[in-house]
Amino acid sequence: MSSSLTGLPGPDSKSPKSPDAERRGALDRVLSLIERAGNSLPNPIVLFAVLFVLLGLVSTALSLADVSVDVPGTDDTKPVTGLFTGEGLRWLVENLIPNFATFPPIGAVLVLIMVVGLAEKVGLLETLMRATLARVPRAVLPYAVALIASQAHMMSDVAAIVLPPLAALVFKSAGRHPVAGLIGGFACVTAGYSAGFTIGSLDALYVGITQQAAAVLPAAAGLDIHLLINYFFTAASSIVLALLGGFLISRVLEPRLGTYEPAADEPEQQDLTLTPVQRRGLLLTGLVVLLYLGAVLALWLPPGAPLRGEGGAFVPSPLLSGIVPVLFGAFLLAGLTYGIAVKKVTRTEDAVTAVTDSVKNMSGYIVMMFVAAQVIALFTWSNVGVLLAVKAAALFDSMGVTGFWAIVVFVLLASCLNLFIVSGSALWSLVGPVFVPAFMLMGMSPALSQAAFRIGDSATGAITPMNPYVFLILAMLRQYEPEARLGTLISRLAIFVAPFLAVWLVILGIFYGFDLPLGPGAHIGLK
């Protein structure tokens, strides 16, 4: 028999039902409902195309009704302009390509994907994880897995594929339950996906959409929205979530798994120690990257350095606004150095192939961003975005939901939507153009809105059947537990969701309450 949710072999349905089985049956029904609802949603590309047409119709109807919006805090009155009017059609013809070509996430994401893909394809990222985990003491292992997982967004989806099975093997070699490593590693990758003190393409994606969303209001003109606006928050979060994730793995998940008994066909034990060539490659790569970063700091820290800002300021400065090229150089040097050292790059064609293959995998993202760019541009041009932001801010105020409580409501909303729309870029493109300016009208910065979205976009990702990697982990789990079902897996992953969500909100609340900067020059309020 096969599971209707996964297509993988399922357990014998004729076995007697226990209370646990009945609970799993109820959970399976809930998951089936989520899956059916999620599957009824169109492809994100189609979703944005439909939204563009609907937005065009709404803007045209509001324009014909002479609707306008007063922007609080200014003397501006903005009329809503319609897409399906003469003026709107001229705008579309003249701006269809510029809307896409100048969409901030496109260039930054593709630039970083090229070099992160190079580092992944030459084996650098996996080797780094193995080097970190292979010699970790048994008692510290769950915390090490959680810490590495909280940096996962630097590696994009590679982490969800590589880290969980690697954690399972490391747990097994240390005499711990491998399923705890498998499930705990995946849970920490997904539930803490947007944390980390590392920087990757996800940060570029988020901040690009945030820039566009904030631009609908005049107040955005004085804001420095750069790649590191959430860096202090995400770095602090990754440490706390690593401690929490390690505790949940070792004190909650692993005891529930019982005594480990090897299955007949489970993965064989592997030697996770690095070869001499890999160790030399990592050492050489580390030295090269340190020298590179030293050179960058030498161009930024000394008085009068060329990467200082106006008047010698650290923030804002060309270094912060140009952090993507700096990261490009770091990843490029790291990937090439390691690839050459381990002989994965023996000629220029090898590096070029690795880079181009990484970009090929982004074709679906590029098409989606083309349509999303048109939607966000239409939000801005038509002034519907301002109208919705003003109405949303007024709704929050009328309900008495202001300040940090408004942020909490937004996080919970994003967490629910994340059950059905697991693509972070698609979800932020949908909600960002409304909530970023809405919170700006309430006196809160775009950096705060983006930080809140990071929480909602991560916390529930581990328990939705719309996440394709859930089924990959289920297949891996069945190598250790052949009778495992999707409900079994989700119930174990659910252990992490509420604690991660609650603790992450507490961290954000501390930043909010003490008015701590979320990143360099990125304050809680509009300053």
TORMAR-63475 format. One record per residue (C-alpha): z, y, x. Coordinates in Angstrom, 3 decimals, always signed. Each point is the difference from the previous one (the first is absolute). Example, Ala and Ser with C-alpha at 12.3 -4.5 7.8 and 13.67 -1.06 7.14 Angstrom:
2
{koldren {+7.800; -4.500; +12.300}},
{koldren {-0.660; +3.440; +1.370}},
This chain:
527
{koldren {+0.000; +0.000; +0.000}},
{koldren {-0.604; +3.550; +1.199}},
{koldren {+1.803; +3.219; -0.723}},
{koldren {-1.835; +2.344; -2.333}},
{koldren {+1.136; +2.930; +2.114}},
{koldren {-0.924; -1.255; +3.431}},
{koldren {-2.467; -2.850; -0.321}},
{koldren {+2.193; -1.891; +2.475}},
{koldren {+1.483; -3.440; -0.722}},
{koldren {+3.069; +0.312; -2.209}},
{koldren {+3.037; -2.202; -0.541}},
{koldren {+0.092; -2.864; -2.507}},
{koldren {+0.433; +1.510; -3.458}},
{koldren {+1.550; -3.191; -1.330}},
{koldren {+3.192; +0.284; +2.020}},
{koldren {+3.207; +0.818; -1.958}},
{koldren {+0.662; +3.703; -0.457}},
{koldren {+3.095; +1.424; +1.643}},
{koldren {+1.534; +3.434; -0.739}},
{koldren {-1.616; +1.265; +3.222}},
{koldren {-3.350; -1.343; -1.169}},
{koldren {+0.401; +1.743; -3.360}},
{koldren {+0.833; +3.275; +1.745}},
{koldren {-3.041; -0.423; +2.227}},
{koldren {-2.065; -0.700; -3.120}},
{koldren {+1.120; +3.299; -1.518}},
{koldren {-0.768; +1.768; +3.270}},
{koldren {-3.424; -1.632; +0.104}},
{koldren {-0.716; +1.353; -3.487}},
{koldren {+0.950; +3.506; +1.068}},
{koldren {-2.167; -0.305; +3.101}},
{koldren {-2.869; -1.336; -2.075}},
{koldren {+0.308; +3.054; -2.258}},
{koldren {-0.079; +2.323; +3.016}},
{koldren {-2.968; -1.851; +1.429}},
{koldren {-1.958; +0.152; -3.261}},
{koldren {+0.774; +3.706; -0.405}},
{koldren {-0.971; +0.685; +3.598}},
{koldren {-3.189; -2.029; -0.262}},
{koldren {-0.986; +1.969; -3.080}},
{koldren {-0.128; +3.128; +2.156}},
{koldren {-3.441; +0.710; +1.420}},
{koldren {-0.766; -0.007; +3.698}},
{koldren {+1.476; +3.167; +1.577}},
{koldren {-3.521; +1.314; +0.611}},
{koldren {-0.850; -0.410; -3.691}},
{koldren {+3.411; +1.386; -0.937}},
{koldren {-0.653; +3.212; +1.908}},
{koldren {-3.547; +0.242; -1.399}},
{koldren {+1.337; -0.283; -3.555}},
{koldren {+2.714; +2.523; +0.798}},
{koldren {-2.617; +2.413; +1.355}},
{koldren {-1.991; -0.185; -3.251}},
{koldren {+3.133; +0.386; -2.135}},
{koldren {+1.160; +2.918; +2.110}},
{koldren {-3.422; +1.566; -0.385}},
{koldren {+0.170; -0.342; -3.794}},
{koldren {+3.558; +1.332; -0.192}},
{koldren {-0.747; +2.941; +2.277}},
{koldren {-3.072; +0.865; -2.065}},
{koldren {+1.917; -0.159; -3.272}},
{koldren {+2.801; +2.185; +1.401}},
{koldren {-2.553; +2.442; +1.407}},
{koldren {-1.739; +0.335; -3.357}},
{koldren {+3.423; +0.628; -1.557}},
{koldren {+0.610; +2.814; +2.531}},
{koldren {+3.147; -1.674; +1.345}},
{koldren {+1.576; +1.631; +3.031}},
{koldren {+3.192; -0.537; +1.967}},
{koldren {+2.459; +2.477; +1.478}},
{koldren {+1.189; -1.111; +3.431}},
{koldren {+3.786; +0.524; +0.212}},
{koldren {+1.104; +2.331; +2.758}},
{koldren {-3.341; +1.817; +0.115}},
{koldren {-1.979; +2.427; -2.116}},
{koldren {-2.948; -2.402; -0.080}},
{koldren {-1.460; -1.280; -3.238}},
{koldren {-2.440; -2.822; +0.647}},
{koldren {-2.568; -0.877; -2.681}},
{koldren {-0.928; -3.658; -0.358}},
{koldren {-3.655; -0.504; +0.908}},
{koldren {-2.002; -2.900; -1.399}},
{koldren {-2.086; -2.503; +1.939}},
{koldren {-2.611; -0.485; -2.719}},
{koldren {-0.989; +3.647; -0.116}},
{koldren {-2.652; +1.857; +1.910}},
{koldren {+2.575; +1.233; +2.506}},
{koldren {+1.491; -3.475; +0.341}},
{koldren {-3.321; -1.716; +0.590}},
{koldren {-0.902; +2.549; +2.674}},
{koldren {+3.358; -0.628; +1.666}},
{koldren {-0.531; -3.758; -0.037}},
{koldren {-3.498; +0.139; +1.452}},
{koldren {+1.064; +2.370; +2.761}},
{koldren {+3.272; -1.735; +0.856}},
{koldren {-0.453; -3.740; -0.568}},
{koldren {-0.579; -0.681; +3.696}},
{koldren {+2.415; +2.658; +1.375}},
{koldren {+2.741; -1.370; -2.284}},
{koldren {-0.301; -3.331; +1.794}},
{koldren {-0.860; +1.203; +3.486}},
{koldren {+2.967; +2.377; +0.152}},
{koldren {+2.482; -2.330; -1.717}},
{koldren {+2.876; +0.016; +2.536}},
{koldren {+0.922; -3.730; -0.009}},
{koldren {-3.503; -1.216; +0.830}},
{koldren {-0.334; +1.136; +3.607}},
{koldren {+3.604; -0.594; +1.042}},
{koldren {+0.214; -3.486; -1.528}},
{koldren {-3.304; -1.205; +1.447}},
{koldren {+0.818; +1.387; +3.444}},
{koldren {+3.325; -1.846; +0.092}},
{koldren {-1.393; -3.189; -1.542}},
{koldren {-2.532; -0.253; +2.824}},
{koldren {+2.589; -0.115; +2.751}},
{koldren {+2.732; -1.856; -1.896}},
{koldren {-2.650; -2.608; -0.789}},
{koldren {-0.834; -0.220; +3.694}},
{koldren {+3.671; -0.597; +0.852}},
{koldren {+0.235; -2.669; -2.695}},
{koldren {-3.191; -1.853; +0.938}},
{koldren {+0.832; -0.279; +3.709}},
{koldren {+3.352; -1.533; -1.008}},
{koldren {+2.254; +2.867; +1.076}},
{koldren {+1.844; +0.431; -3.310}},
{koldren {+0.757; -3.701; -0.475}},
{koldren {+1.068; -0.332; +3.624}},
{koldren {+2.382; +2.937; -0.414}},
{koldren {+1.615; -1.702; -2.988}},
{koldren {+0.306; -3.302; +1.842}},
{koldren {+1.448; +1.710; +3.061}},
{koldren {+2.579; +1.738; -2.156}},
{koldren {+1.079; -3.055; -1.994}},
{koldren {-0.293; -2.885; +2.452}},
{koldren {+3.216; +0.681; +1.952}},
{koldren {+2.130; +1.610; -2.712}},
{koldren {+3.468; -1.624; -0.357}},
{koldren {+0.418; -2.193; -3.063}},
{koldren {+2.534; +2.269; -1.702}},
{koldren {-2.115; +3.118; +0.464}},
{koldren {-3.302; -1.602; -1.028}},
{koldren {-0.002; +1.070; -3.693}},
{koldren {+0.628; +3.618; +1.000}},
{koldren {-2.762; -0.104; +2.627}},
{koldren {-2.463; -1.370; -2.573}},
{koldren {+0.985; +2.725; -2.481}},
{koldren {-0.316; +2.730; +2.645}},
{koldren {-3.476; -1.110; +1.043}},
{koldren {-1.017; -0.347; -3.648}},
{koldren {+1.094; +3.570; -0.709}},
{koldren {-2.614; +1.195; +2.506}},
{koldren {-2.690; -2.028; -1.770}},
{koldren {-2.148; +2.795; -1.347}},
{koldren {-1.123; +0.792; +3.551}},
{koldren {-1.782; -3.385; -0.057}},
{koldren {-1.281; +0.404; -3.557}},
{koldren {-0.510; -3.291; -1.874}},
{koldren {+0.072; -1.993; +3.225}},
{koldren {+3.808; -0.019; -0.128}},
{koldren {+0.091; -1.775; -3.381}},
{koldren {-2.215; -2.746; +1.422}},
{koldren {+1.467; -0.442; +3.482}},
{koldren {+3.710; +0.865; -0.168}},
{koldren {+1.295; -2.356; -2.748}},
{koldren {-1.305; -3.296; +1.485}},
{koldren {+1.016; +1.163; +3.472}},
{koldren {+3.511; +0.787; -1.263}},
{koldren {+0.175; -3.461; -1.590}},
{koldren {-0.850; -1.686; +3.297}},
{koldren {+2.482; +2.136; +1.914}},
{koldren {+2.753; -0.798; -2.521}},
{koldren {-0.785; -3.703; +0.284}},
{koldren {+0.100; +0.052; +3.794}},
{koldren {+3.404; +1.739; -0.177}},
{koldren {+1.393; -2.675; -2.315}},
{koldren {-0.095; +2.199; -3.093}},
{koldren {-1.765; -0.587; -3.298}},
{koldren {-3.722; +0.806; +0.487}},
{koldren {-0.438; +0.941; -3.664}},
{koldren {+2.547; +2.799; +0.496}},
{koldren {-2.182; +1.386; +2.778}},
{koldren {-3.186; -0.394; -2.054}},
{koldren {+1.258; +1.602; -3.202}},
{koldren {+2.287; +2.520; +1.695}},
{koldren {-2.753; +1.137; +2.331}},
{koldren {-2.445; +0.516; -2.870}},
{koldren {+2.591; +1.726; -2.182}},
{koldren {+0.898; +2.470; +2.737}},
{koldren {-3.672; +0.648; +0.799}},
{koldren {-0.810; +0.905; -3.596}},
{koldren {+3.217; +1.532; -1.361}},
{koldren {+0.347; +2.207; +3.086}},
{koldren {-3.709; +0.444; +0.633}},
{koldren {-0.007; +3.786; +0.168}},
{koldren {+2.980; +0.294; +2.341}},
{koldren {-0.109; -0.120; +3.800}},
{koldren {+0.210; +2.126; +3.093}},
{koldren {-3.579; -0.944; +0.819}},
{koldren {-3.027; +1.915; -1.264}},
{koldren {-3.128; -1.550; -1.457}},
{koldren {-2.937; +0.456; -2.328}},
{koldren {+2.273; -0.095; -3.074}},
{koldren {+1.618; +3.263; +1.092}},
{koldren {-3.413; +1.610; +0.363}},
{koldren {-1.002; -1.268; -3.421}},
{koldren {+3.100; +1.344; -1.729}},
{koldren {+0.012; +3.402; +1.643}},
{koldren {-3.701; +0.562; -0.671}},
{koldren {+0.478; -0.530; -3.722}},
{koldren {+3.179; +2.112; +0.096}},
{koldren {-1.930; +2.887; +1.569}},
{koldren {-2.630; -0.116; -2.734}},
{koldren {+2.587; -0.288; -2.767}},
{koldren {+2.060; +2.926; +1.280}},
{koldren {-3.066; +2.209; +0.375}},
{koldren {-0.185; +0.702; -3.738}},
{koldren {+2.900; +2.450; +0.341}},
{koldren {+0.023; +3.243; +2.024}},
{koldren {+3.327; -1.023; +1.573}},
{koldren {-1.818; -2.664; +2.023}},
{koldren {-1.577; +2.694; +2.188}},
{koldren {+3.186; +0.481; +2.014}},
{koldren {+0.843; -3.682; +0.424}},
{koldren {-0.643; -2.026; +3.136}},
{koldren {-0.892; -3.423; -1.435}},
{koldren {-0.598; -2.336; +2.934}},
{koldren {+0.154; -3.700; +0.832}},
{koldren {+3.698; +0.056; +0.927}},
{koldren {+1.453; +1.738; -3.077}},
{koldren {+1.998; -3.144; -0.865}},
{koldren {+0.692; -1.238; +3.530}},
{koldren {+3.752; +0.675; +0.136}},
{koldren {+0.463; -1.588; -3.414}},
{koldren {-2.083; -3.098; +0.707}},
{koldren {+1.538; -0.519; +3.445}},
{koldren {+3.543; +0.176; -1.368}},
{koldren {-0.970; -2.196; -2.945}},
{koldren {-1.421; -2.712; +2.253}},
{koldren {+3.318; -0.375; +1.834}},
{koldren {+2.095; -0.164; -3.165}},
{koldren {-2.446; -2.289; -1.806}},
{koldren {-0.101; -2.297; +3.034}},
{koldren {+3.775; -0.397; -0.182}},
{koldren {-0.165; -0.533; -3.760}},
{koldren {-2.929; -2.410; +0.257}},
{koldren {+1.702; -2.026; +2.721}},
{koldren {+3.174; -0.223; -2.091}},
{koldren {-1.917; -1.142; -3.083}},
{koldren {-1.895; -2.638; +1.983}},
{koldren {+3.034; -1.470; +1.727}},
{koldren {+2.741; +0.474; -2.612}},
{koldren {-1.850; -0.238; -3.331}},
{koldren {-3.368; -1.742; +0.350}},
{koldren {+0.713; -2.635; +2.628}},
{koldren {+3.210; -1.365; -1.590}},
{koldren {-1.885; -0.457; -3.291}},
{koldren {-2.581; -2.217; +1.684}},
{koldren {+2.465; -2.764; +0.830}},
{koldren {-0.300; -2.430; +2.898}},
{koldren {-3.329; +0.042; +1.754}},
{koldren {-1.836; -3.322; -0.112}},
{koldren {-3.437; -0.061; +1.647}},
{koldren {-2.885; -0.898; -2.305}},
{koldren {-2.521; -2.594; +1.072}},
{koldren {-2.973; +2.355; +0.318}},
{koldren {+1.665; +3.264; +1.012}},
{koldren {-1.318; +1.967; +3.002}},
{koldren {+0.791; -1.499; +3.361}},
{koldren {+2.358; +1.808; +2.318}},
{koldren {-1.881; +2.364; +2.287}},
{koldren {+0.873; +1.450; +3.350}},
{koldren {+0.418; +3.710; -0.694}},
{koldren {+0.588; +1.043; +3.602}},
{koldren {-2.674; +2.151; +1.561}},
{koldren {-2.318; -1.199; +2.711}},
{koldren {+0.134; +1.739; +3.396}},
{koldren {-3.315; +1.695; -0.816}},
{koldren {+1.388; +1.355; -3.280}},
{koldren {+3.165; +1.244; +1.674}},
{koldren {-1.996; +1.790; +2.693}},
{koldren {-2.251; +1.448; -2.681}},
{koldren {+2.948; +1.369; -1.959}},
{koldren {+1.618; +1.436; +3.120}},
{koldren {-3.201; +1.715; +1.111}},
{koldren {-0.634; +1.289; -3.529}},
{koldren {+3.512; +1.411; -0.211}},
{koldren {-0.394; +1.827; +3.306}},
{koldren {-3.352; +1.502; -0.999}},
{koldren {+1.287; +1.173; -3.387}},
{koldren {+3.144; +1.495; +1.582}},
{koldren {-2.117; +1.942; +2.495}},
{koldren {-2.220; +1.219; -2.820}},
{koldren {+2.950; +1.115; -2.130}},
{koldren {+1.535; +1.682; +3.047}},
{koldren {-3.201; +1.994; +0.460}},
{koldren {+0.022; +1.004; -3.677}},
{koldren {+3.618; +1.175; +0.214}},
{koldren {-0.810; +1.926; +3.175}},
{koldren {-2.609; +1.888; -2.006}},
{koldren {+2.499; +0.791; -2.772}},
{koldren {+3.560; +0.403; +1.304}},
{koldren {-0.172; +2.542; +2.871}},
{koldren {-0.015; +3.711; -0.865}},
{koldren {-3.538; +1.253; -0.360}},
{koldren {-1.397; -3.550; -0.345}},
{koldren {-3.435; -0.103; -1.701}},
{koldren {+1.198; -2.225; -2.875}},
{koldren {+2.800; +2.407; -0.973}},
{koldren {-0.435; +2.018; -3.171}},
{koldren {-0.301; +3.737; -0.444}},
{koldren {+2.717; +1.796; +1.917}},
{koldren {+0.906; -3.209; +1.837}},
{koldren {+1.199; -1.752; -3.161}},
{koldren {+0.376; -3.771; -0.141}},
{koldren {-0.526; +0.049; -3.778}},
{koldren {-2.676; +0.678; -1.115}},
{koldren {-2.095; -0.796; +3.032}},
{koldren {-3.384; -1.464; +0.958}},
{koldren {+1.770; -3.254; +0.930}},
{koldren {+1.298; -0.550; -3.522}},
{koldren {-3.198; +1.065; -1.718}},
{koldren {-1.995; -2.120; +2.444}},
{koldren {+2.265; -3.043; +0.103}},
{koldren {-2.809; -2.289; -1.225}},
{koldren {-2.107; +0.507; +3.161}},
{koldren {+3.160; -0.523; +2.086}},
{koldren {+0.693; -3.301; -1.768}},
{koldren {-3.661; -0.936; +0.325}},
{koldren {+0.270; +0.352; +3.755}},
{koldren {+3.220; -2.046; +0.150}},
{koldren {-1.363; -2.910; -2.034}},
{koldren {-3.355; +0.088; +1.791}},
{koldren {+1.613; -0.174; +3.432}},
{koldren {+2.418; -2.718; -1.158}},
{koldren {-2.721; -2.141; -1.557}},
{koldren {-2.394; +0.312; +2.921}},
{koldren {+2.681; -0.551; +2.635}},
{koldren {+1.387; -3.120; -1.656}},
{koldren {-3.451; -1.332; -0.905}},
{koldren {-1.211; +0.328; +3.577}},
{koldren {+3.232; -1.470; +1.407}},
{koldren {-0.199; -3.151; -2.158}},
{koldren {-3.808; -0.155; +0.298}},
{koldren {-0.627; +0.585; -3.707}},
{koldren {-2.071; +2.995; +1.062}},
{koldren {-2.343; -0.974; +2.818}},
{koldren {-2.860; +2.352; -0.818}},
{koldren {-0.469; +3.181; -1.992}},
{koldren {-1.596; -1.902; -2.884}},
{koldren {+3.286; -1.836; -0.627}},
{koldren {+1.875; +3.248; -0.628}},
{koldren {-2.815; +1.451; -2.084}},
{koldren {-0.156; -3.138; -2.151}},
{koldren {+3.758; +0.051; -0.610}},
{koldren {-0.105; +3.658; -1.038}},
{koldren {-3.041; -0.354; -2.266}},
{koldren {+1.390; -3.120; -1.677}},
{koldren {+3.155; +1.926; -0.851}},
{koldren {-2.027; +2.744; -1.669}},
{koldren {-2.121; -2.561; -1.889}},
{koldren {+3.130; -1.253; -1.702}},
{koldren {+0.579; +3.516; -1.342}},
{koldren {-3.201; +0.134; -2.063}},
{koldren {+1.823; -0.476; -3.305}},
{koldren {+2.497; +2.697; +0.932}},
{koldren {-2.801; +2.439; +0.853}},
{koldren {-1.691; -0.507; -3.375}},
{koldren {+3.320; +0.435; -1.824}},
{koldren {+0.781; +3.164; +1.944}},
{koldren {-3.427; +1.410; -0.898}},
{koldren {+0.831; -0.232; -3.703}},
{koldren {+3.653; +1.005; +0.485}},
{koldren {-1.115; +3.095; +1.936}},
{koldren {-2.111; +1.098; -2.971}},
{koldren {+2.928; -0.477; -2.399}},
{koldren {+2.436; +1.989; +2.132}},
{koldren {-2.586; +2.731; +0.627}},
{koldren {-0.636; +0.257; -3.745}},
{koldren {+3.757; +0.218; -0.615}},
{koldren {+0.075; +2.992; +2.344}},
{koldren {-3.192; +1.779; -1.027}},
{koldren {+0.486; -0.342; -3.754}},
{koldren {+3.670; +1.113; +0.196}},
{koldren {+0.961; -3.041; -2.086}},
{koldren {+2.196; -1.020; +2.926}},
{koldren {+1.931; +3.271; -0.225}},
{koldren {+0.271; -0.358; -3.769}},
{koldren {+1.386; -3.537; +0.234}},
{koldren {+2.381; +0.975; +2.789}},
{koldren {+1.389; +2.914; -2.022}},
{koldren {+0.371; -2.190; -3.098}},
{koldren {+1.659; -2.795; +2.017}},
{koldren {+2.447; +2.447; +1.596}},
{koldren {+0.790; +1.475; -3.430}},
{koldren {+0.522; -3.497; -1.437}},
{koldren {+2.452; -0.911; +2.753}},
{koldren {+1.833; +3.285; -0.565}},
{koldren {+0.168; -0.467; -3.787}},
{koldren {+1.441; -3.494; +0.490}},
{koldren {+2.590; +1.339; +2.416}},
{koldren {-1.487; -2.120; +2.796}},
{koldren {-0.078; +2.340; +2.970}},
{koldren {+0.772; -0.090; +3.691}},
{koldren {+0.569; -3.398; +1.524}},
{koldren {+0.117; -1.713; -3.399}},
{koldren {-3.648; +0.942; -0.482}},
{koldren {-0.749; -1.695; +3.314}},
{koldren {+1.861; -3.130; -1.150}},
{koldren {-2.024; -0.126; -3.223}},
{koldren {-3.213; +0.372; +1.999}},
{koldren {+0.982; -2.817; +2.371}},
{koldren {+0.734; -2.312; -2.931}},
{koldren {-3.314; +0.923; -1.621}},
{koldren {-1.897; -0.703; +3.221}},
{koldren {+1.849; -3.311; +0.381}},
{koldren {-1.099; -1.091; -3.468}},
{koldren {-3.596; +1.082; +0.554}},
{koldren {+0.022; -1.840; +3.326}},
{koldren {+0.368; -3.282; -1.908}},
{koldren {-3.504; +0.504; -1.367}},
{koldren {-1.745; +2.253; +2.548}},
{koldren {+0.959; -1.431; +3.386}},
{koldren {-2.401; +2.174; +1.981}},
{koldren {+2.061; +2.862; +1.416}},
{koldren {-3.051; +2.200; +0.458}},
{koldren {-1.108; -0.528; -3.590}},
{koldren {+3.458; +0.611; -1.434}},
{koldren {+0.720; +3.130; +2.066}},
{koldren {-3.453; +1.339; -0.881}},
{koldren {+0.905; -0.430; -3.675}},
{koldren {+3.541; +1.411; -0.072}},
{koldren {-0.037; +2.369; +2.994}},
{koldren {-2.232; +2.698; -1.547}},
{koldren {+2.457; +0.341; -2.897}},
{koldren {+3.430; -0.488; +1.553}},
{koldren {-0.456; +1.773; +3.350}},
{koldren {-0.748; +3.381; -1.635}},
{koldren {+2.479; -0.733; -2.820}},
{koldren {+2.826; -0.427; +2.486}},
{koldren {-1.224; +3.044; +1.923}},
{koldren {+0.447; +2.005; -3.188}},
{koldren {+3.566; -1.354; -0.090}},
{koldren {+0.574; +1.278; +3.538}},
{koldren {-0.469; -3.317; +1.822}},
{koldren {-2.353; -0.483; +2.925}},
{koldren {-3.032; -2.325; +0.134}},
{koldren {+1.798; -1.855; +2.809}},
{koldren {+2.766; -0.924; -2.441}},
{koldren {-2.482; -1.197; -2.640}},
{koldren {-1.780; -2.128; +2.582}},
{koldren {+3.283; -1.479; +1.272}},
{koldren {+0.988; -0.923; -3.555}},
{koldren {-3.352; -1.651; -0.588}},
{koldren {+0.438; -2.089; +3.150}},
{koldren {+3.069; -1.577; -1.583}},
{koldren {-1.624; -0.745; -3.340}},
{koldren {-3.190; -1.279; +1.589}},
{koldren {+1.898; -2.506; +2.157}},
{koldren {+3.057; -1.343; -1.798}},
{koldren {-1.675; -2.122; -2.680}},
{koldren {-3.035; -1.123; +1.981}},
{koldren {+1.593; -3.342; +0.858}},
{koldren {+0.482; -1.191; -3.579}},
{koldren {-3.277; +0.836; -1.702}},
{koldren {-2.578; -2.763; -0.481}},
{koldren {-2.628; +2.715; +0.453}},
{koldren {+0.814; -0.079; +3.723}},
{koldren {-2.469; -2.541; +1.447}},
{koldren {+2.278; -0.717; +2.950}},
{koldren {+2.624; -1.418; -2.358}},
{koldren {-2.296; -2.989; -0.573}},
{koldren {-0.611; -0.340; +3.725}},
{koldren {+3.753; -0.196; +0.573}},
{koldren {+0.270; -2.523; -2.852}},
{koldren {-2.519; -2.232; +1.769}},
{koldren {+1.999; +0.323; +3.222}},
{koldren {+3.242; -0.708; -1.876}},
{koldren {-1.422; -3.243; -1.386}},
{koldren {-0.424; -1.280; +3.524}},
{koldren {+3.808; -0.038; +0.147}},
{koldren {+0.746; -0.548; -3.709}},
{koldren {-2.916; -1.810; -1.700}},
{koldren {+1.564; +0.425; -3.457}},
{koldren {+0.371; +3.794; +0.223}},
{koldren {-1.523; +2.105; -2.778}},
{koldren {-0.821; +3.658; -0.266}},
{koldren {+3.179; +0.626; -2.000}},
{koldren {+2.021; -1.626; +2.775}},
{koldren {-1.525; +2.314; +2.572}},
{koldren {+0.331; +3.155; -2.118}},
{koldren {+3.631; -0.729; -0.851}},
{koldren {+0.799; -0.184; +3.709}},
{koldren {-2.005; +3.115; +0.818}},
{koldren {+1.730; +1.861; -2.845}},
{koldren {+3.239; -0.156; +1.995}},
{koldren {-1.375; +2.810; +2.175}},
{koldren {-1.493; +2.338; -2.604}},
{koldren {+3.021; +1.678; -1.634}},
{koldren {+2.022; +0.375; +3.249}},
{koldren {-2.982; +1.470; +1.860}},
{koldren {-0.755; +2.359; -2.876}},
{koldren {+3.616; +1.119; -0.379}},
{koldren {+0.759; +0.418; +3.712}},
{koldren {-3.284; +1.778; +0.658}},
{koldren {+0.796; +2.429; -2.824}},
{koldren {+3.439; +0.571; +1.506}},
{koldren {-1.617; +0.828; +3.353}},
{koldren {-2.318; +2.482; -1.690}},
{koldren {+2.988; +1.380; -1.918}},
{koldren {+1.819; +0.644; +3.283}},
{koldren {-3.007; +1.892; +1.358}},
{koldren {-0.178; +1.932; -3.284}},
{koldren {+3.715; +0.715; -0.292}},
{koldren {+0.395; +1.227; +3.576}},
{koldren {-3.382; +1.761; -0.004}},
{koldren {-1.126; -1.975; +3.052}},
{koldren {-3.624; +0.330; +1.123}},
{koldren {-2.115; -3.013; -0.968}},
{koldren {-2.182; +0.540; +3.056}},
{koldren {-0.807; +2.718; +2.537}},
{koldren {-0.155; +3.227; -1.976}},
{koldren {+0.093; -1.920; -3.313}},
{koldren {+2.904; +1.214; -2.112}},
{koldren {+1.327; -1.256; -3.309}},
{koldren {-0.796; +3.224; -1.795}},
{koldren {-2.835; +2.509; +0.221}},
{koldren {+0.916; +2.246; +2.916}},
